[in-house]
Amino acid sequence: MARRKSAAQAVVEAVDGGLAELIPDPDRPRAWNVLVDGAPQSHVDLDDPTYLDFSYQRRLGHVIDLIAPPGKPLQVVHLGGGGFTLARYVAATRPRSSQQIVERDAALVQLVRRELPLDPAARIRVRSTDAREGLAKIPEGWADLLIADVFSAARTPAHLTSVEFLEEVRRVVRPGGHYAANLADGPPLAHLRGQIATVAAVFPELALAIDPAVLRGKRFGNAVLVAADRELPVAELTRRIASDPHPGRVEHGRPLTDFTGGATPVRDASATASPAPPPGVFR
């Protein structure tokens, strides 16, 4: 399909995962929403890469800000690229960071690079391959932080939901490092509970940042699960997320265990993709 632009300078182009749209943000002069088949993937502000519009990306931004002293360079792996929003955030807030993005959709990568170019000074490498295959090529203990934000047709692929996948994540994350995942689910939240149990089988410390309505099973939405082999900055994370434009809450310790409700870890042999969003959820 040929690339075309509307009078409003929106960009529409076929990519490997469907139809990609870059829609200008009417409220910010050089900001764009990135959608694939109507599902929001990213919001990118070229003038201010520290601006995070999506609630789940703001929560991941808080994690980035809290895992090491302000400004300290980090080594970060991003599974799932979208518009490279969080990689841009790390590069802007922590110069000299080294980052690797693994994004399977090569056509989407090319589109984003062309229309929403990265800062040439940023140390960001992009690999166009499957997330699990790309992860296998990263050296042991390389990452201070690994962020998983992978969706295909608005669902997390099954092979990225298992204990075997998390064991590979643990191999790449150095001792004292952190793992953070963007998860999507709706009532009865069976997928989310299963993912908490799966991550808990590999990492001893967990915290869940989530919208209260999603936690109560009232609607479909995103949750950010953070894990490490050391104590997490739960109190400060809770404070920051509670003061966001769309406030969330943080579950940790016994309340998180109780929420998991006896769910068992997912293995490769029984893994399934995350549930599809209900019709109209992105309108």
N, C-alpha and C positions, 0 to 999 in steps of 0.2 A: 504494500500500500504506500502510495506517495505521501510525503510530508506536506502538510498544508497549514497555513496560518489564517485565523479569522481577523476581522478588523480590530478586535481587542488584543491581537497578538497571542492568542492561545495557540499552542502547538499540539497537534494530534498526529500520532505516528504509531504504526504497528510495531510491536516488539515481540520477543519470544513468548511472553506470558499473556499477550492479548493486545488490547488497544490502550496505548499510553496517552495521557493528556497532561499538558503543562498549562495550568490555568492561572493567570495573574491574580494576585491578591489585591482587591480594590483599595484596601486600607494601608498597604505598604508598597512604596514605589517600585522596588526591585525584588519583590517577594513572589513566590510561586507555590501553588499546590500541585503535587504530582499524584496522579491517579492512574491505576491500571484496571481496565474493565469496570470503571466506576468506583473502585475501592480506593480510598485515600491511602497513599504510600508515604508521603513526606510533605513537609512544608519547608521551603528553603528561602531564606532572606539573604540575598547576595550582599547587601549593604551591612547587615548585622548578623553574622553567623552565630552569635550568642543568643539570638532570639529563638526560643523554642515554643511553637504554637500548640502542638498536640499535647494533651495532658500526659500521655504515657512517655513522650519524649522529654517533657519537663521533669518527670520523675526519674528517668534515666540520667538526665543532666544533674540532678541532685546527687545521685550515686557517684557520678564522675567527680563532682566537686568535693565529696566527702571521703573518698578512699585514700587520698594523699594530700599533703599540704598544698595550698593554693599555688598554682603556677608550676608545680613540679612536672616535668615531662613524664609521660606514661607510654607504655607499649600496649596498644589496644588492638584487639581483633574484633571486627564487626562481621557477623554472619548475617547476610542480608544487607543490601546497599540502599535501595530506594534512591532518594536524592542525595545521599551521603550526608544527611543533616547532622548526625551525631559526630561523625568524623570531622566535619567542619567546626563543630562546637569545640571538640578537643583541641584541634589545631589552633583555634583562636584563643582559648583560655589557657592552654598549656603548650606554648611554642616549643619546638624541638621534639615534640612527641613523635614516636614512630607508630604508624598504624597500617593495618592490613584489612582490606575489605574483601569479602568473598561473596560475590553476587552472580548467580547462575545466568541471569538474563543479560547476555552480552549486548543485545540490541538496546536494552534499557540503559546499560552502562554508557554506550556510545552516545545515546540521546542526551543523557544528563551531562556528560563531559562536554558536549557541544553547546548545549543551550544554557547550562548552569555550571560553568567551568569552576574547577577547584583552584584555590590559590596555588600558583606554581611553587611557592616556597614551602608548602605543606608537605610533610614526609608521609605521603599516603600512597600505598600500593593497592591496586585493584586487580583481583583475579576473577575471571569469568569462568566459574566452575561450580559444581554442586557443593553445598556448604560442608557436608561431611567429608567429601573428597578433599576439599581445600583445607579443612581442619587437619587432616591426616598429614599434610605436608608442612605444617608449622612445627618448629622445634619444641621439644619438651621444655616446659617452664619458661616459655618466651613471654607470655602475656601477663601484665599487671591486671588487666581487665578484659574479659571476653563478653561481648554483647550479642545475644541471639535475637534477631528480629526478622524471621524468615516466614514469608507467606507466599503460597502459590494458589491462585484463585481464592484469595482471602482465607486460606487454611494453612496451618503449619504442617508440612509434610510429615508422614508417620515416622520416617527414619530419623527425624530430629526430635523425637519425644521419648526416647528409650534410655534405660540405664547404660547400655553400651555406648550410646552417643555421649551421655554425661561423663562416662569414664574417659572418653577421648577429650572432652572439655577439661576435665581435671588434670589430664596429662599436660595440656598446653598452658594452663594457668599456674603460675609459679606459687610456691608456698607463700601465704599471706596475701595472695591475689584474690580477685573477685570475679564472680559470674553473675550476669544479669540477663533475664529473658523477658521479652514482651509476649504475653500469653493472651489469647482471646477466647472467651467462653460465655455461655448464657445458661439459664436454668436448665437442668438441675446442678450445673457446675461440676459434672463428673470428670470432665477433661482437666479442669483446673486442680481438682483434688488429686487426681492421678499424677499430675506433673509435680505437685508439691511432694508427694510421696517418692517420686522418682528422683528428684533432686536431693531429697533428704537421704536417699540411699548412698549418695556419693559425697555430699558436703555436710558437715556437722552443724553449720549455722545458717539459718534461713530467716528471711523477712519478706512479707508480701505487702506491696503498696497497691491499693485498689479503691475504686469508687464505692462508697457505702451501698448504693443501689445495686451494683453488680454483686457485691459480697452477699447481699440479702436475697439474691436470685430474682431481682425485680426486672432486670434487663440484660441484654447482651452487651459486653464491653471488654476493655483491656485491663490487664493486671500486670504489674512488674514484680517478678520474683528475683530476689537478690540472695546470693549464697557465697560462702567463704569457709575457710578452715580456721578462722579466728573470729573474735567478737565483732559484730557489726555495729555501726554507729546509729543504733535504732532511735535513740532519743532525738538526735538532731535531724535525722531523716523524717521522723514523725512530725517535728515542728515545721520543717520546710514544706512538706507535702500538705499539711493542714492549712498553710497560708497561701497555697496556690490559688490562681483565679478560679479553678474548679477543684475545690478541696477534696483530698482523699484521706484515707486512714491507713495505718500500718499495723499489720498483725505479725506477732512474733512469739516464740516460746509456746507456752501451754495453749493460749487461745488459737494459735495457728495449727497446733497438733489436733486440737478439738475440731477445728474446721475441716481438717483433712478427713476426719471421720472414718478411719480404718481403711482408707484407700491403699491399694498395694502398688509397688513400683511396676512400671511398664517395661517389658522386655521387647527386643526386636521382633521376636516371633509373634507377639500379639499386638504390636503397636498399630494405632490408627491415626489418621490425620485429625487435627482439631476440627470441631464442628463448623459447618458453614454458617455465616451470619444469616439471620432471618431476612426475608425480603424487606426492602425499604429502610434498613438500619443505617445506611449512609446518606439518606436524603436529609 
